[in-house]
Amino acid sequence: MTKPVVVVGVDGSPSSLDAVDAASREADIRGAELRLVHAFGRPSAHLPVGVPPWNPAGAGVRELLDGTLAAAERRARDLAPHVDITRDVTVGEPLMVLEIASRTASLVVVGSRGLGAFSRLLLGSTSAHLAAHGHCPVLVVRGRPNPTGPVLLGVDDSAASEEAVSFAFTEASLRGADLTVLHVCRTGSSDGYDGPADPPFVTYDEGHLREKAEHVLDAALAGRREGHPNVTVRRRPVVGRVRHTLIDASADAQLLVVGARGRGGFTGLLLGSVSQAVLHHARCPVTVVRHRGEDPAAAGGSAGERP
């Protein structure tokens, strides 16, 4: 039986080394292989004058890369000595390399900042591209996770939440953590509104919205607890604003899990303003789980849409 693979992007930056730490722990608890990946995005930034393009073996570049990856491997082995580790130096844009690697991986782990071509990996349209086109869950290492806190799961009433729910239950079980399941019913004039403050002319029935949130949680959790009897589940129906609620709740969590697409409370998550807020301001690592029933190419076409 083939082992699952956890892929981590490595460029030697402090953020990528944090990602190596997280990826090592994930590979260890999953019984997975760990694959350290470095990509040449722009050869001129790496190769000395006179060295042929795309020749990382020339003029000490291979030694430089081996040093970076060797340091990452030593770090990984210290944290997870029983994990099988491989190194992969690839020519190509890091985003595309990680997207391709995600096709055979069970998880891709990246830092929130990096060096060179990795530096914008989680900013602007690039983050939306990776979330929309990745073929496995993507773990973004950021913030200061609470190691004794719960796994926090944000759900809505769409099919996009299904894979995220499964991932979160499995992750909580593997980590020996509680699972907090949160749904936010917006208080704005439409599901698409999540501005700095709700319009003063809008009125709403908080009791009705809270009841709606309870129904969403019922549907998301139906039949899930039986498969993970060791996981303590805590429900959080909330009436408010999605971005603020997610960010505030992440302060006490060790991981935030969200679906890549959805309707209702998490409409367009990772394709608009909510995604930017979570990726930039969540106070713990964030795992994005894309709905597998959706064509990645089609999803990419919505990257510029407002949630």
C-alpha positions, 0 to 999 in steps of 0.5 A: 500500500502506497504511503500518503505524501505531505508536500512542503515548499522550502526556500530557506526563509523563516516562514518556510522553516515553520512550514517544515515543522508543521509538515513534519508533524502532519506527516508523523501523525498521518504515517505519511512520507514528507516531500521537501520541494524547492522550485526555481521560479526565475533562473537569473535570480539564482544562477551566476553569469556564464552558467546555462539557464536551468542548470542548478548543478552549475557554479555551486548552485546545487551545493547551495540548494542542497544546503538549504534542503539539508537544513530543512531535512535535519529540522524535519528529522529532529521533529519526526525521526521515523518519517521517510523524507525526500527532496525535490528541486524543480524548475518552474514557478513555485505556485505551479510546482506546488499545484502539480505536487498537490495532485498526488499529495494528501496535504500541501504545507506552505508558509505565509511569507517566503523569499524570492518567487515564494514571497507572494505565495499567499498574497492577492490572486496567487492565494486564490489560485492555489486554493482554487486549483489545488487538488488536496488540502492546503495548510498555510502556517501563520499566527501563534497557534494554541497547542492545547486549543481545539481544531476550529471548523467553519461551515456553511450550508453548501457541498463545499463544506463536506470535505472540510468537515471530514478533514477537520474531524480526522485532524482533530482525531489525529491531534487528540484535540477537541473540534469546535464547529462554527457557523456564522449567519450574517447580519447585513442586508444580503449574504454578500455584505460583510463590510466594516459595520452593518448598515444602520437601516437593516433590521433582522430577527436574531432568534431566527438567524440563530435557529438557521445557524443551528440547522446548518450545524445539524446538517454539517454534523449529521452522521459524522460523530459516529466515525470519530467517537474520540473527538469532543465536538463543540457547536458554535452558532453565531449571528454576526460578521464572518471575517471578524468572527473567524479571526476572533475565534482563531485566537484560541485554536491550534488550526482553522479549517475552511472550505474553498467554496460555498454559499451562505455564511462563507460565500466565496471564502478564499476568492474574495475579501473573507479569504484575504482577511483569514489568510492575513489575519487569522491567529493560527494556521489555516487549512483550505479544503477545496470541494472535490466535486468542483472543476479546478479550472472552473473555480479559477474563473471566479477568482476576481468575484466579490464574496 
